[in-house]
């Protein structure tokens, strides 16, 4: 009997020792490793998010620069055509008699789409005529600021610098809450630059950066100011 008690007591001690060792191992290795891995994952996610934000900003900036390059290319082709004897004249006054007739339907949405289609196809004279007619037919349209912006763009692309400056200035003065204002400020600065008005260009870009620091156009203005 005394021998049996000794055996049972020894078995109980051995079982307690194994259980204690098992609990200790789980507590030290498993718990600490899981905490470190979670922390590392959080850091990785934060870094990826920061890189994604930087990439989105870069894409927006490059898209804006690409659009400007397309318009410059169109102007170069037009000037080359003029030297070869073509009828296009980038320095023309842009009077109504010089522009093709714009045929609009009277429906605001359709008329805007028709005018903008000329911009996309880079038929600049037709786009200018269409947007001018659009503004006459729809003087209270919510998209007047867009029409002014594209009139400024097509005028700039045709080398009609004073007219382009007037359109951009009108947009900024009369439609201060429009989403097109930052873009108009940037292009107004470019127009001044091409007119040889460096001081006005710098002042316009500084205004853009100060008033709309997060706009995509502000990034281009900062680069232009360097």
N, C-alpha and C positions, 0 to 999 in steps of 0.2 A: 504493500500500500504506500509505504513511504517512498519507494522507488517510483511508483506511478505518479505520485504528486510532483516529484522532481522533474520527471520527463515532461509533464504538462506545463509546468512553470517555465521550463527552458524553451518549449515551443512557443509559448505566449510572448516571451521576451524577443525571440527571433522574429516573430510576426510583427511586433511593434516596431522593431528596428527597421525592417524592410519598408513598412508603411511610412515611417518618418523620412527615410531616405528618398522615397518616391515623391512625396509631397515637396520636399526641398528642391529636387531637380526641376519639377514643373514650375515652381515659384521663381526660381532664379533665371532659367534659360528661356522658357516660353514667354513669360510676361515681358521681360526686358526687350527681347527681340521684336515682339509685336509692336511695342511702343515706338521703337526706333524706325521700323519699317513704315509705320503710319506717318511719322514726322517727315521722312524722306519723300513719301508720295505727295504730301501737301506742298513741299518745296518744289517738286517737279511740276505739279499742276500750276502753281503760281508763276513759275518761269515760262511755261508754255503759253499761259494767258497773256503775259506781258509781251512775248514775241508776236503773238497773233495781233495784238493791238498795234504794234509797230508795223507789221506787214500790211494791215488794212490801211493805215495812214499812207504808207508808201504807194500802194496801189491807187488810192485816190489822187495823190499828187501826180503820179505818172500818167494817169488817164487824162488829167487836165492838161498836162504838157503835150500829150499826144494830140489832143483836139486842136491846140494852138498850132502845132507843127503842120497839121493837115491844112489849116487855113493859110498858113504861110506858103505851103507848096502850091495851093491853088492860085495864090497871088503871083508867084513866080511864073507859073504856066501862062497866066493871063498877060503878064508883062512881056513874056517871050513872044506870045502871039501878036501883040501890038507891034513889036519890032519887025516881025515878018510881014506886016501889012494887014493884020487882022483888024476887025472893026471895034474890038473891045478897048476901052480907054479907062485905066484905073484912076486917072486924075480928073475924070469928067465931073461935072457939077451935080449930076444925079437928078436933074429936073424931071418932071412928069413926062415931058415929051421924049426924053431919052430912054425911058423904061418901057418894057413890054407891058401890054395891058393885062391886068390881073382879073380873071373871071372867078368870082366867088359866089357861093350859093345863097348867102344870107343866113345860113345856120352857123352859129358861133363856133361850135366844136368842129364842124366840118371845114369851115374856113381856116381855122387855126391849123388844123392837120394838113390842109392843102398847102398853106404857106410854109409850114415847117418841112414838108416833103421836099420843097425846093432847096432848103438848107442842107438836108441830108444828101441830096443828089448834087450839091455844090453848084446849082444853077443860081448864081448870086444875084444877077439882075432881076430874075423872076422872083426870087425870094424877097428882095427889097420892095418890088412893086406890090407883091401880095401882102406883105405885112403893113405897108402903108395903107392899102385899101382896107385891110382888116381893121385897122385903128379908126378909119373913117366910119365904117359900117357898124362897128361894135365899140363905141366910145366908153361904155361903162363895163366892159368885160373885166372879169377878175384876172385875166391873163394879159392885161395891157403891159405890165412890167416885163413879162416874157417877150412880148412883141418888140418892145423898145430894146431889150437886150439883144435880140437877134438882128434887129436893124443896125445896132451898133457893130455887131460882129461882121455882118456882110459888108457894111461900109468900110470897116477896117481892112477886111480881106481884099476889097477892091481898091484900096489906097485912098479912099475918101476920108482923110483923117479929120478935118474939121467937123464933118457930118457925124462921124463915129463918136467923137468927143461930145457932141451935142446930145446924141441919143443916150449915151451912158450917164451924162450929167442930169438929163431929164429924168431918167429912171431913179437915180439916187435922190434927187430933190422931191419928186412927186410920189415915190413909192418906197418910202424909207423902211417899211416893215417887210418888204418882199425878200424872199429867199435868194433872189438874184442880185441883191445889192453887193455882197462880197465879190462876186464874179465881175460885176460891173466896175467896181473900184479897181480891181486888178487890171482889167482890160483898159480902163481909162488911163491908168499909169503907163501901160504899154503904148497907148496912143500918144500920150505926151512924150514918151521917150522917142518915138519915131518922128515926132514933130520937132525934135531938138529942144524940148522943154524939160531938161533934166531935173531942175528944181521942183517943178510941178509933179513930175513922175515920182520923185522921192517922197514928197509930202503926201501924195495920194496913197502910196504903198504903206507909209507909216500910219496913216489914218486907218487903213484896212487892218493892219496888224494890231493896232490898239483897240479898235472897236469890235473886231471879229477874230480874236486870237486862235480859236479852235476851227475856223473854216479852212477847207482845203485850199482855197485861194490865198489864205494868209501864209501858208507854207511856201507858195510860189513867190509871194511878195518878200518874204524873209530872204529867200535865195537871191532875188533881184537886188535887194539892198546890200548884199555882201560885196 
